[in-house]
Amino acid sequence: MSKTLDLYEKAKKIIPGGTQLLSKRPEMFLPGLWPAYYEKAEGYKIWDLDGKEYIDMSYMGIGSCILGYADKDVNNAVKEAISNGTMSTLNAPEEVGFAELIVSLHPWAEMVRYARSGGEAMSIAVRIARAYSKKDKVLFCGYHGWHDWYLSANLSDEKSLDGHLLPGLDPLGVPRGLTGLTFPFNYNDAKGFLSLVKKHKDNIGAIVLESIRNTNPNIEFLQIIKETSLKEKIPLVVDEITAGWRLNKGGAHLLFNFEPDIAVFAKGMSNGYPMAAIIGNGNVMQAAQDSFISSTYWTERIGPVSAIATVKKIIAKDVPTHLINTGKKMKDIWLRVAKNNNIEIEVSGIDPLAHFAFNYTNALSLKTLYTQEMLERGVLATNAFYSSYAHDDIALNKYEFSANEAFEIIYKAIQSGNPENFLKTPVCHSGFKRLT
Ligand SMILES: Cc1ncc(COP(=O)(O)O)c(C=O)c1O
């Protein structure tokens, strides 16, 4: 009997889909055995409801805890805010303080609005861009959340979003009237982007992309996007929700001299507390006054307080350098354990958001087996690692020791020709799927 596993069985009966975030579904890791719930999280350690301790060498709160869990500096700032009241009829002054801080780090930006989650903030950014341009269509690349403007890309072609992080996203419930308004292009594919611009030129209200995610940008690709945005007067929106704050002290677009009209920040910015910021140049952001964009909980105090404390620490401790170095070390570990055990893998991703793939036809079974074997050794692991400021060499050494043992077993599983026989659970899911 396990309190942790039993609770998830109960959850699936009362919460459709089991969790609030697809990436936290146990089925995405190890169906039936992944510890769905935690009692406590601190640094890079997590304790489940049965008191079992793990080291988290996977997604660190799906990318939201850059500093590590329960960071003391951020928590102290938040505790003080709680003591002084986190909500009132009047506004929290930290909204202005954080706006000044984030604008000072992004000199091209002049104005800031807030929300509390990433997809919501992207939705606001697209609303502001459309309000400014007075045009409807959106050209986009990458994943930007669950909202109608984004999922509507799958109305006309159900595979539109497949190459954009999460395959299989169903636009059920998205009004058919939104068909033909959003069009995806591939990262670093300037030709594909330009042909979309040519086709829809008269009614493009926004261009939306991450400046970097899995691979380095081709600078010419970014230049063509910027030039098109200027020439056609289409607002350019850069999504920094996951890449921001990991490579440098701010949005990754700063590294490439890629100046957008709007940049959006969320989970990388406040170490696990809900907060999102939409920053932009004055002209475009003023359109937010003409469209109705307003919500009670965008005014609570913990968001800006935690963001100020997190960003100050990111700057003071040069956190991005630590994230890059730790990610590089992890990539080396993967390559070493694969070589030691004669296993073919491919390592990719920017260093702070590293991942690897098994180069075999039954890669998903091998990934599941890896998670299974690492879990048995007290390590939360999948084929990706989002480094945090809390991760140190002790964590990496423990990880490497366990990974070596897991890869030994994976080698045997590959040799057997039937790796599924080594699994104690069904194979993990690879994208969006209904739980039956
Ligand atoms: C690039 C990007 N945009 C948007 C989102 C959506 O953010 P949220 O899950 O906070 O709604 C994510 C989340 O993973 C993301 O990685």
The ligand as an ORCA input file, in Angstrom:
! r2SCAN-3c Opt
* xyz 0 1
  C       7.407     28.548    -24.074
  C       6.207     28.355    -23.213
  N       5.143     29.164    -23.379
  C       4.037     29.027    -22.617
  C       3.949     28.057    -21.645
  C       2.696     27.933    -20.830
  O       2.920     28.376    -19.537
  P       1.953     27.908    -18.337
  O       2.106     26.439    -18.196
  O       2.422     28.683    -17.132
  O       0.549     28.303    -18.733
  C       5.023     27.197    -21.455
  C       4.937     26.121    -20.447
  O       5.599     25.132    -20.480
  C       6.173     27.338    -22.251
  O       7.235     26.513    -22.120
*
